[in-house]
Amino acid sequence: MTKTHSRGEAKYIRRQKALIRKSAKNKEEQERLIRELLNTLQPSQKLHA
């Protein structure tokens, strides 16, 4: 795993993924919700000038 998130963010992501897996019934819905979670937490792309 490449380090793209801070330790606190990684812990938050792990907990949210666990909650999604417990609450969502089917695999497709779980994958969709996890994708949405990760898209909202994407690290900002910094431009190198």
Summary of the structure (lengths in Angstrom):
residues: 49
radius of gyration: 13.0
end to end distance: 27.0
largest distance: 46.3
contacts: 80
relative contact order: 0.15
helix: 63%
strand: 0%
